[in-house]
Amino acid sequence: MTNNSEMIAKAALDINAIIIRPSDPFTWASGYRMPIYNDDRLFLGYPHHRKMIAKQFYQIMIENGIDYEVIAGTSTAGIPHATTLADMLSVPMVYVRDKPKEHGLRNQIEGIDANSNLDGRDVVLIEDLISTGGSSVKAVQAIRNAKGHCNYCLSIFNYGFDKAFDMFAGSEPFDQDGRSLTSRCSVRSLLTYDVLLKVAKETGYISPDQVKILKEWRENPFGWGEKHGFPKIEK
């Protein structure tokens, strides 16, 4: 997958789906100042990129012998990529809300009747981005709660944080109630942080000094900002 990963990296940097800016960090939703920002939604504006992503997801499924009967997307960024993949494979597609609706039939999984379930079918979850992993793992649990077998989550990009690895392994809680997965959900990603840095350096997008800074950030992402004079912004 290395060449394909590099192709995704080059495309992401070219269309600004990933922006690296260590001297003027971004403020993430958590309030932490981070030197990188990812917006995979920008891929949606390029039909050839959408098709490329779907084909590479399918390649991962073939290479890993992943069984599938239903493709699921996380709400909202995973939905379009799950749709493209499901259309390519001619299989059912559903999407998972971050929480059940507060009105109507109170669905959390859209695409199945509220009075039915996934009936033991093999479901592959599609995510655009995995950072700390909490929202993705909650989607896995929602699918399992609906009696779907969800043992794989595929993402476009993955920061590779230890916290996310532990959540998918079931050794780290994914919510404030202390719930965790009872069995591992494996993660496969089209692009990892290490490959992104390699391509960004080779293409001149970042300098060797910036590579060092970004590797330092990867080792301690939630302490990096404070250390470099960019404290967390409290919400």
N, C-alpha and C positions, 0 to 999 in steps of 0.2 A: 504493500500500500504506500510505500515511500513516495514514489513518483506522483501518485494520485494525491497524496497529502500535500506535496509541494505545489501541485497545481491549484488546489483549494487555497493554500496560503497566498500564492501570487494573486489569485482572483480577489481574495478578501482584502488584501492591501491595496490593490488597484482601484477597487470601487469604494474604499473607505469603510468596508464592513468591519474591519479591524483597524484601529488607530493606536499607535504607540507614541506616547508623549511623556517621557520620564521627567522632563524639566518643568512641565506644567500639568500635573496629574489631574485626572478626572475625579469627580465625586460620585462614587457608586451609591446605589439606593440605601445601602447600609450606613452611609456617612463616611466610610473610609475613603481616603485619597489613594488612588491607584494609577499607575503609569500606563495602563492599557484599557481600551474600551472596545467592546464587541457589539455590533449591531447586525446580526445575520439577516435581519429583515430586508436589508438592502439587496440581498441576492434575489429577492422576489421580482425586482424590476428587470431581470435579465433572464429571458426564457432558456437560453443555452446553459446558464448556470444552474437553474432549477433542474433541468434534465440531467446535468452532470452530477449533481448532488444525489438525485434519486438513483441513478445508475451505480454510483459508488456505494450507496447504502445497500443496494441489492448485491453488489460484489462482496461486501462484508458478510452478508447473510449466507451467500453461497460458500465463501471461504471457511466460515465457522460452523457450517451445517446447522444454521438456525431454522427451526421449524416455524412456520407462520400460517395462520388462518385469518387473522385480523391485524390491520395496522392501526395503531393509535397515535394521536398527536397530543402534545401538551398544549394547553391553552395559554397564550394564543400563538406564540411564535413557532411551535412545532406543527400546527395544523396544516399550513400550506404544503410543507415538505412531506408530511404524512399523506396528504391527499394526492400529491404527484406520484409518490411511490405506490400507493394503493391502486391508483388508476393504471400505472404501468403493469402491476401484477394482477389486475382484475380481481381484487379481493375486497371484502368489506373494510370500511374505515370508520373509526370513532374518534372522538376527542374527549379529553379529560379536563374538567374545570378544576381550578385550585380549591374550590369548595362547592358543596351542593347549592343549587339555586335557592333563593329564599321565597320563591313564589311558584305557582303552578304545580308541577309534579315533582319539584325539588330534585331534579336530576343532577348528578355529578358527571356521569358519563353520557355524552350525547351521541346518538346514533343507534342506540338500542332502546326498546320500549321500557318505560319506567317500572313496569311490573314484571320484566324479565331480567336475564343476566347474560353473561358471556358464555355460560354453559360449558365451561371447561376447555374452551378453545385457546390455542396458542396465540398470544398477542405480543407483537413487537412494538415497543414504545419509541417514538421519534421525538427527539428534543433538539432544539437549535444549539443550546449552550449549557454546559455543566460547569458551575463554579463551586459553591459549597455543597450543592447536591440536594438540599432540602426539598425544593419544589418538585424535582424530578422523582425523588424517592416517594414522596407523597402520592404522585400519580401512579407509580408502580403499585403502591398499597391499595389505592382506589380500584385499580383493575383487578387485583387479587380479591378485594372485598366483593367485587361483582362476579366472582367465580371464574375469572380468566387466569390462564397460566401466563405470567409475565416474567420471564427469566432473562430478557435482554432489553437494554435501553441503548439506542443508537443516537449519537449526537453529531452535529457538524463540527463543533469545537469543544475542547475540554482543557481547562486550566491544569488539571492533574493535582488538585489539592488533596492532601491526605484525608481531610475531613469528609470529602465526597466519597473517596474510596471506602472509608469506614462505614458510611451510611449505606452504601450499596451492598456492603458485606454483611450488614445487620449488626455490627458491633458499636454503632453510634446512633443515638436516637435522632429521629428526623423531625420531631416536634416538641413543643414545650411540655407535653404530657408524658414524655419519656418513651413513646412508642418507637419501635425499631422493626425492621424486616425480620421475619422468622427464618428466611432462607435468602441466600445471596441472589442479587440480580446483577448479571455481568454487563459491563459497559464496553462498547466499541465506538470509537470516534474517528471521523474522517481526518481531523486535524488536531494535533496536540501542541502544547505550548513549546516544547523543545524544537519541533519541526518548524513552527512559526518563527522562532528566533533564528534558526539556521537560514531560512529563506530571506528573512528581513536583513540579515547581515550580508548574505551573498549578493543581494540586489542593491545594496547601498542604502536601504531604507533607514537603517540605524548604524551607528558607528561601533567599533569594538569597545569603546568605553561604555556606551549605552548597553551593550550586550551584558557587560559585567553588572551594571546596575539592575538590569532586568532579571538576571539570574539570582541576584541578591533578593530582589522582590519575591521571586518564586519560592525562595527558602523561608521567607517570613512575610507573607503578603499583608497580614494585619498589624504588623509592627513596623513595616517599612516606612509608611508615611510619617509617623511620629518621629522616627529616627532622622529623617531627611527634612524636617521642618514643615511637614504637611499634616498637622493633627487632624484627627477625626472630627467631622462636623456633626454635632449632636442635633438630632431631629426634634 
